[in-house]
Amino acid sequence: MTVVPLAIAVDLRYRRWRHQFSLFISHDPWFRPMVIQAAGRYPNLAEYYQKNATKFWDNFYKRHKNKFFKDRHYLEKDWGQYFSDDANSANVKVLLEVGCGAGNTIFPLIAAYPELYVQACDISPHAVALVKSHAEFKEDRVNAFLCDVTVDNLLEKINPFSVDVITLVFMLSAVSPHKMPSILQNIKRVLKPDGYVLLRDYAIGDFAQVKLGNKNQMISEGFYVRGDGTCSFYFSEDFLSTLFFQAGFNTVDISTYCKQIKNSHKNITMDRRWVRAVFNNLE
């Protein structure tokens, strides 16, 4: 019987189940077929955490509410040209924020760009509720809805080819790499032919990746589980460019941003690394 890696301990119920599984296999031959069938539901850890992502992220937002992430005002500096109005168009620019969380991307943007309309979705019901309860939330500016983009069709909520800009800000890394291609096909259905996808996420070699690796919490190559059950993937520029190219996107711009952050309280220096990229439809 193969022992489950230590990372699974972040979910106590699952750890207990695996312990029972090993006992059944060793001591109860009659029960073995039934237990093996149950174990087949989660042949690997990535599948387990993906299937339970709603639970883990909902618990995250119940615990932290809107206090964990800071408002992302830097997006105006990085990508302002994609959010600003087109002077030659009478149409309102539409943004889709995938993985909106508590609204740390949404609300700075609608404050800075008065004509911007935002479609915002998240896998966590509590996160969507936080967006709707925000003091700056207005139904004529933001449509917030529950959606797991790994399985739910965005066309059930958004008209085809109606979105000008899609933002993936620390979102794509939260899902199993095996699910990433289906997410890109999903968002492609609602993106205008001349629209853009803007991505900011964790880069390979980031301090957090090294820390998780030292704790033996790697699920698969580049994919890790945190102590609360949420996951993170760490991207290289080549991986991202290839991923989007295979989904029918062209890389307009991509770069890795590195910053050293000193934690004086813990007396450590953290090498943080993020990847920034812009994609459009491949013609």
MOFENPE-V113940 format. One record per residue. N is the residue number from 0. RES is the residue in one small letter. PHI is phi in degrees with one decimal (999 if undefined). PSI is psi in whole degrees, 0 to 359 (* if undefined). OMEGA is omega as a letter, one per 20 degrees, with the letter a starting at -180 (* if undefined). Layout:
N;RES;PHI;PSI;OMEGA
N;RES;PHI;PSI;OMEGA
This chain:
0;m;999;124;a
1;t;-78.7;132;r
2;v;-76.9;135;r
3;v;-69.1;138;r
4;p;-54.8;155;a
5;l;-59.8;333;a
6;a;-58.7;334;a
7;i;-67.0;345;a
8;a;-64.0;347;a
9;v;-67.2;343;r
10;d;-118.6;107;a
11;l;-65.6;322;r
12;r;-63.3;319;r
13;y;-68.1;324;r
14;r;-63.9;317;r
15;r;-62.7;320;a
16;w;-62.8;318;r
17;r;-66.0;325;r
18;h;-65.1;316;r
19;q;-62.1;322;r
20;f;-58.8;314;a
21;s;-65.3;324;r
22;l;-67.5;318;a
23;f;-63.2;315;a
24;i;-62.5;322;a
25;s;-78.8;326;a
26;h;-121.6;353;a
27;d;-135.1;82;a
28;p;-58.7;327;a
29;w;-62.6;323;a
30;f;-84.4;349;a
31;r;-54.0;311;a
32;p;-58.5;320;a
33;m;-65.8;319;a
34;v;-70.4;320;r
35;i;-61.9;321;r
36;q;-62.5;318;r
37;a;-65.4;319;a
38;a;-63.7;332;r
39;g;-64.7;344;r
40;r;-63.8;329;a
41;y;-129.6;77;a
42;p;-67.3;343;r
43;n;-148.6;164;a
44;l;-67.1;325;a
45;a;-59.4;319;r
46;e;-66.5;319;r
47;y;-59.4;310;a
48;y;-69.8;328;r
49;q;-67.1;317;a
50;k;-67.3;335;a
51;n;-107.1;16;a
52;a;-62.1;322;r
53;t;-58.7;315;r
54;k;-61.8;312;a
55;f;-65.7;317;a
56;w;-72.4;327;r
57;d;-67.0;320;r
58;n;-63.4;323;r
59;f;-59.2;311;a
60;y;-76.4;335;r
61;k;-66.7;323;a
62;r;-76.8;313;a
63;h;-98.7;343;a
64;k;53.3;232;a
65;n;-105.9;24;a
66;k;-98.8;350;a
67;f;-81.1;311;a
68;f;-97.8;145;r
69;k;-84.7;155;r
70;d;-62.0;138;a
71;r;-94.5;68;r
72;h;-68.2;340;a
73;y;-65.8;343;a
74;l;-65.8;331;r
75;e;-63.4;320;r
76;k;-71.8;317;a
77;d;-72.0;319;a
78;w;-132.1;23;a
79;g;-52.7;325;a
80;q;-63.4;334;a
81;y;-85.4;339;a
82;f;-94.5;335;a
83;s;-69.8;156;a
84;d;-70.1;148;r
85;d;-87.2;116;a
86;a;-62.0;338;a
87;n;-92.6;2;a
88;s;-121.4;140;r
89;a;-90.8;354;a
90;n;-83.6;145;r
91;v;-71.9;137;r
92;k;-76.7;133;a
93;v;-110.0;129;r
94;l;-114.3;137;r
95;l;-110.2;118;r
96;e;-100.9;110;r
97;v;-93.5;122;a
98;g;78.8;57;a
99;c;-73.1;342;a
100;g;56.0;223;a
101;a;-87.7;3;r
102;g;101.3;21;a
103;n;-70.6;343;r
104;t;-93.4;317;a
105;i;-59.2;304;a
106;f;-70.6;323;r
107;p;-61.9;325;a
108;l;-72.4;317;a
109;i;-71.7;337;r
110;a;-73.6;324;a
111;a;-82.9;333;a
112;y;-127.0;91;a
113;p;-61.4;337;a
114;e;-94.9;1;a
115;l;-79.6;134;r
116;y;-111.8;134;a
117;v;-116.8;125;r
118;q;-94.5;126;a
119;a;-132.1;129;a
120;c;-133.5;156;r
121;d;-153.6;157;r
122;i;-78.4;341;a
123;s;-97.3;120;r
124;p;-58.4;324;a
125;h;-69.8;325;r
126;a;-64.4;316;r
127;v;-61.9;320;r
128;a;-64.4;323;r
129;l;-64.2;320;r
130;v;-62.0;313;a
131;k;-68.8;337;r
132;s;-93.6;359;a
133;h;-65.2;144;a
134;a;-61.0;333;a
135;e;-96.6;5;a
136;f;-72.4;130;r
137;k;-136.3;130;a
138;e;-64.6;335;r
139;d;-82.5;357;r
140;r;-116.2;330;a
141;v;-135.6;131;r
142;n;-113.5;105;a
143;a;-102.0;130;a
144;f;-146.8;157;a
145;l;-81.5;132;a
146;c;-162.9;130;r
147;d;-100.7;100;a
148;v;-69.2;353;r
149;t;-77.5;338;a
150;v;-132.9;331;a
151;d;-87.3;135;a
152;n;-79.3;119;a
153;l;-62.3;336;a
154;l;-65.5;345;r
155;e;-75.2;345;a
156;k;-118.7;334;a
157;i;-131.0;141;r
158;n;-65.4;147;r
159;p;-63.3;142;r
160;f;52.0;44;a
161;s;-115.0;356;a
162;v;-104.7;131;r
163;d;-80.9;318;a
164;v;-138.7;136;r
165;i;-117.7;129;r
166;t;-108.2;132;r
167;l;-121.5;89;a
168;v;-107.4;106;a
169;f;51.5;40;r
170;m;-111.0;311;a
171;l;-62.6;328;a
172;s;-66.3;343;a
173;a;-80.7;353;a
174;v;-114.0;160;r
175;s;-60.1;139;r
176;p;-57.2;335;r
177;h;-69.5;339;a
178;k;-93.3;348;a
179;m;-61.6;317;r
180;p;-58.8;321;a
181;s;-68.3;327;r
182;i;-65.1;317;a
183;l;-65.2;323;r
184;q;-67.3;325;r
185;n;-65.0;312;a
186;i;-71.7;333;a
187;k;-63.8;331;a
188;r;-68.2;336;a
189;v;-106.4;351;a
190;l;-81.1;135;r
191;k;-62.2;152;r
192;p;-54.6;328;r
193;d;-102.9;20;a
194;g;-83.5;174;a
195;y;-130.1;149;r
196;v;-111.7;125;a
197;l;-110.4;126;a
198;l;-127.3;136;r
199;r;-137.2;127;a
200;d;-160.0;182;a
201;y;-75.1;139;a
202;a;-105.8;151;r
203;i;-58.5;137;a
204;g;92.8;2;r
205;d;-63.1;150;a
206;f;-53.4;319;a
207;a;-64.8;323;r
208;q;-64.0;315;r
209;v;-61.1;318;a
210;k;-64.2;316;r
211;l;-66.7;322;r
212;g;-64.0;321;r
213;n;-66.2;336;r
214;k;-92.4;8;r
215;n;59.7;43;a
216;q;-111.9;28;r
217;m;-84.1;129;r
218;i;-87.9;311;r
219;s;-148.3;179;a
220;e;-55.0;115;r
221;g;80.1;359;a
222;f;-119.7;125;a
223;y;-129.6;157;r
224;v;-112.3;136;r
225;r;-86.8;175;a
226;g;-65.4;339;a
227;d;-96.7;5;r
228;g;93.8;348;r
229;t;-76.9;157;a
230;c;-120.9;164;r
231;s;-150.3;136;r
232;f;-108.0;149;a
233;y;-118.1;120;a
234;f;-94.0;145;r
235;s;-100.3;160;r
236;e;-63.7;321;a
237;d;-64.7;317;r
238;f;-60.3;313;a
239;l;-63.9;313;a
240;s;-60.1;318;r
241;t;-67.4;317;r
242;l;-57.7;312;a
243;f;-72.1;323;r
244;f;-61.3;317;a
245;q;-67.2;339;r
246;a;-93.1;3;r
247;g;93.8;26;r
248;f;-116.2;151;r
249;n;-104.2;141;r
250;t;-84.3;113;r
251;v;-82.8;318;a
252;d;-158.1;141;r
253;i;-153.5;138;r
254;s;-157.5;159;r
255;t;-110.3;128;a
256;y;-104.7;127;a
257;c;-117.7;139;r
258;k;-148.2;134;r
259;q;-92.0;128;r
260;i;-119.8;123;a
261;k;-97.2;126;r
262;n;-100.5;99;a
263;s;-67.1;327;a
264;h;-64.8;318;r
265;k;-95.7;355;r
266;n;57.3;48;r
267;i;-132.0;153;r
268;t;-112.4;124;a
269;m;-104.1;125;r
270;d;-89.9;99;a
271;r;-92.3;141;a
272;r;-136.4;128;r
273;w;-130.4;149;r
274;v;-107.8;137;r
275;r;-120.3;135;a
276;a;-151.5;153;r
277;v;-127.7;133;r
278;f;-129.1;152;r
279;n;-137.0;174;a
280;n;-65.0;137;r
281;l;-79.5;122;a
282;e;-113.5;*;*
